[in-house]
Amino acid sequence: MRRLMIAILGVGLMVGVPMTKAYAQSRSQQEDDERRHQEDEADKKKKAKEKEWTLGQAPLPKYNTGGPCPFVRVLYDAARYVELKDRREASDAVGYTGEIEGVRSSCSYQGDEPIKMAIQVGFGLGRGPQAQELTKNYRYWVAVTLRNRTVIAKEYFDVKANFKPDEDAIFIVDKLDGVVIPRATATVNGSNFEVLVGFDVTPDMVQFNRLGKRFRLPGSSAATAAAADPAGAAAAK
């Protein structure tokens, strides 16, 4: 009798193995499908973010020009805006922040006519722990120089950031269509000039930018390394 029971039990186990295997395969397939779905969603969000942060969304008008356009660049010392409460260089002391993400330009001129430029400036703007309001006016400037020499004109502009309650970073493109550069003669072309863009920053901000400092957020590998080796972290700054 015992032998019969063992035999029956053995048959039951043999029948159960394929069913368990099929269940495992089904579960594995569901997990794979869910993982692929999550990857697809993440990829869609990434592409949407890249599109949002692409400065070329609003193309500049095309102009006929009699020569090269002035070179346009962001001044490194004024490329970032970082407010620090009590001048403490720590992530929990940060107020409003900003970074000029990119600049695009086009120009037109014929004969001895002035050079007329259209410029787009892309700003990445943020709110840190010390930022109290949801709106912030950032001031920046555009300067026209004789290339590698003196500033011949400089104007200030404001760009307003409107953050949502759950937002700590936004991207804004500011458009300037009225940049005009006079020329003495037709032989003076756009390559003689340079257009610089930068935030209106304090001397402390200039020094912070010049040293290329960056904040390490708590929980990052860099922050962990800094905690383990404060001397090395200080040297890295």
C-alpha positions as CSV (number, residue, x, y, z in Angstrom):
1,M,0.0,0.0,0.0
2,R,2.8,2.3,0.9
3,R,4.5,1.6,-2.5
4,L,1.2,2.5,-4.3
5,M,0.9,5.8,-2.5
6,I,4.5,6.7,-3.3
7,A,3.9,5.9,-6.9
8,I,0.8,8.0,-7.0
9,L,2.7,10.9,-5.3
10,G,5.5,10.5,-7.8
11,V,3.0,10.8,-10.7
12,G,1.5,14.0,-9.1
13,L,4.9,15.5,-8.8
14,M,5.7,14.7,-12.5
15,V,2.5,16.4,-13.5
16,G,3.1,19.4,-11.4
17,V,6.6,20.2,-12.8
18,P,5.4,21.3,-16.2
19,M,2.7,23.5,-14.7
20,T,5.2,25.2,-12.3
21,K,7.6,25.7,-15.2
22,A,4.8,27.3,-17.4
23,Y,3.8,29.6,-14.5
24,A,7.4,30.7,-14.0
25,Q,7.7,31.4,-17.8
26,S,4.5,33.4,-17.7
27,R,5.6,35.4,-14.8
28,S,9.0,36.0,-16.3
29,Q,7.3,37.2,-19.5
30,Q,5.1,39.6,-17.6
31,E,8.2,41.0,-15.8
32,D,10.0,41.5,-19.1
33,D,6.9,43.2,-20.6
34,E,6.7,45.5,-17.6
35,R,10.4,46.3,-17.8
36,R,10.2,47.1,-21.5
37,H,7.2,49.3,-20.8
38,Q,9.1,51.2,-18.1
39,E,12.1,51.6,-20.4
40,D,9.9,52.9,-23.2
41,E,8.2,55.4,-20.9
42,A,11.6,56.6,-19.6
43,D,12.9,56.9,-23.2
44,K,9.8,59.0,-24.1
45,K,10.3,61.3,-21.1
46,K,14.0,61.7,-22.0
47,K,13.3,62.6,-25.6
48,A,10.6,65.1,-24.5
49,K,13.0,66.7,-22.1
50,E,15.7,66.9,-24.7
51,K,13.2,68.6,-27.1
52,E,12.1,71.0,-24.4
53,W,15.7,72.0,-23.7
54,T,16.7,72.4,-27.4
55,L,17.4,76.0,-28.2
56,G,16.6,75.5,-31.9
57,Q,12.9,75.1,-31.3
58,A,12.3,78.7,-32.5
59,P,14.5,79.1,-35.5
60,L,16.0,82.5,-36.2
61,P,14.9,84.3,-39.4
62,K,17.2,83.9,-42.4
63,Y,19.0,87.1,-43.6
64,N,21.0,88.0,-46.6
65,T,24.4,89.2,-45.5
66,G,27.3,90.8,-47.2
67,G,29.9,89.1,-45.1
68,P,30.6,87.0,-41.9
69,C,28.5,87.6,-38.8
70,P,30.1,88.7,-35.5
71,F,31.2,85.9,-33.2
72,V,28.8,85.4,-30.3
73,R,29.7,83.7,-27.0
74,V,28.9,83.5,-23.3
75,L,31.4,85.1,-21.0
76,Y,32.6,82.3,-18.7
77,D,32.8,84.4,-15.6
78,A,29.2,85.5,-16.0
79,A,27.7,82.3,-17.4
80,R,26.2,81.2,-14.1
81,Y,24.2,82.9,-11.4
82,V,24.2,81.4,-7.9
83,E,22.8,83.1,-4.8
84,L,24.3,81.9,-1.5
85,K,22.9,82.8,1.9
86,D,25.5,84.3,4.2
87,R,28.1,83.5,1.5
88,R,28.1,79.8,2.5
89,E,29.1,77.5,-0.3
90,A,26.7,74.7,0.6
91,S,23.8,73.2,-1.2
92,D,21.4,74.1,1.6
93,A,22.4,77.8,1.3
94,V,21.4,78.1,-2.3
95,G,18.7,80.6,-3.3
96,Y,18.0,81.2,-7.0
97,T,20.3,79.9,-9.7
98,G,20.7,80.3,-13.4
99,E,22.9,79.2,-16.2
100,I,23.1,80.4,-19.8
101,E,22.7,77.1,-21.7
102,G,23.4,78.4,-25.2
103,V,23.2,81.3,-27.7
104,R,22.1,81.4,-31.3
105,S,22.4,84.4,-33.6
106,S,22.0,85.6,-37.2
107,C,22.9,88.8,-38.9
108,S,22.3,90.9,-42.0
109,Y,24.2,93.8,-43.7
110,Q,25.0,95.1,-47.1
111,G,27.5,97.7,-48.3
112,D,28.3,100.1,-45.5
113,E,25.0,99.5,-43.7
114,P,25.0,98.7,-40.0
115,I,25.0,95.1,-39.0
116,K,21.6,94.0,-37.7
117,M,21.5,91.0,-35.4
118,A,18.9,88.7,-34.0
119,I,19.9,86.7,-30.9
120,Q,18.3,83.9,-28.8
121,V,19.6,83.2,-25.4
122,G,18.7,80.0,-23.6
123,F,18.5,80.1,-19.8
124,G,18.3,77.2,-17.3
125,L,16.8,78.8,-14.1
126,G,16.4,77.2,-10.7
127,R,15.1,77.5,-7.1
128,G,17.2,76.3,-4.2
129,P,16.3,75.7,-0.6
130,Q,16.6,79.4,0.3
131,A,14.4,80.7,-2.6
132,Q,11.2,82.2,-1.1
133,E,9.1,83.2,-4.1
134,L,7.8,81.5,-7.2
135,T,8.9,84.4,-9.4
136,K,12.4,85.8,-10.0
137,N,13.7,88.5,-12.4
138,Y,17.2,87.7,-13.7
139,R,19.2,90.5,-15.2
140,Y,21.7,89.8,-18.0
141,W,23.7,91.9,-20.4
142,V,24.7,91.9,-24.0
143,A,27.9,93.7,-25.0
144,V,29.4,94.5,-28.4
145,T,33.2,94.6,-28.5
146,L,35.9,95.2,-31.1
147,R,37.1,91.7,-31.2
148,N,39.6,90.9,-28.5
149,R,39.8,94.6,-27.6
150,T,37.4,97.2,-26.1
151,V,33.6,97.2,-25.3
152,I,31.8,99.7,-27.6
153,A,28.3,99.1,-26.3
154,K,26.5,97.3,-23.5
155,E,22.8,96.9,-22.7
156,Y,21.0,95.2,-19.8
157,F,17.9,93.0,-20.2
158,D,15.6,91.1,-17.8
159,V,14.2,87.6,-18.1
160,K,11.4,86.6,-15.7
161,A,11.1,83.1,-14.3
162,N,7.7,81.9,-13.1
163,F,8.1,78.6,-11.2
164,K,5.2,76.3,-10.4
165,P,4.9,75.2,-6.7
166,D,6.3,71.8,-7.5
167,E,9.0,73.1,-9.9
168,D,12.6,73.8,-9.0
169,A,14.0,74.2,-12.6
170,I,12.7,75.7,-15.8
171,F,14.1,76.6,-19.2
172,I,13.5,80.0,-21.0
173,V,14.5,81.3,-24.4
174,D,14.8,85.1,-24.6
175,K,14.8,86.7,-28.1
176,L,16.5,89.9,-29.0
177,D,15.9,91.3,-32.4
178,G,17.3,94.9,-32.1
179,V,21.1,94.5,-31.8
180,V,22.6,97.0,-34.3
181,I,26.3,97.5,-34.9
182,P,27.3,100.6,-37.0
183,R,30.2,100.3,-39.4
184,A,32.5,103.1,-40.5
185,T,33.0,101.7,-44.0
186,A,32.0,98.8,-46.2
187,T,35.4,97.2,-45.6
188,V,34.6,96.7,-41.9
189,N,32.8,93.3,-41.8
190,G,31.2,91.3,-39.0
191,S,34.4,89.4,-38.1
192,N,35.8,92.7,-36.6
193,F,33.2,92.4,-33.8
194,E,32.3,90.1,-31.0
195,V,29.1,89.9,-29.0
196,L,29.3,88.7,-25.4
197,V,26.4,87.6,-23.2
198,G,26.4,87.1,-19.4
199,F,24.4,87.4,-16.2
200,D,24.7,90.6,-14.1
201,V,26.7,88.9,-11.3
202,T,28.3,90.1,-8.1
203,P,32.1,89.9,-7.5
204,D,31.5,86.8,-5.3
205,M,29.6,85.1,-8.1
206,V,32.4,86.0,-10.6
207,Q,35.0,84.4,-8.3
208,F,32.7,81.3,-7.8
209,N,32.4,80.9,-11.5
210,R,36.0,81.6,-12.3
211,L,37.1,78.7,-10.0
212,G,34.6,76.4,-11.7
213,K,32.9,75.3,-8.5
214,R,30.0,73.0,-8.5
215,F,27.7,71.7,-5.7
216,R,27.5,68.0,-4.8
217,L,24.0,67.0,-3.7
218,P,23.6,64.8,-0.6
219,G,23.6,61.1,-1.4
220,S,25.7,61.3,-4.6
221,S,28.9,59.3,-4.9
222,A,30.9,62.6,-4.9
223,A,29.2,63.6,-1.6
224,T,30.0,60.3,-0.1
225,A,33.6,60.6,-1.2
226,A,33.8,64.1,0.2
227,A,32.6,62.9,3.6
228,A,35.2,60.2,3.6
229,D,38.0,62.4,2.5
230,P,37.2,66.1,3.2
231,A,40.8,67.2,2.3
232,G,40.5,65.6,-1.1
233,A,37.1,67.2,-1.7
234,A,38.5,70.6,-0.8
235,A,41.4,70.1,-3.2
236,A,39.0,69.1,-5.9
237,K,37.3,72.4,-5.7
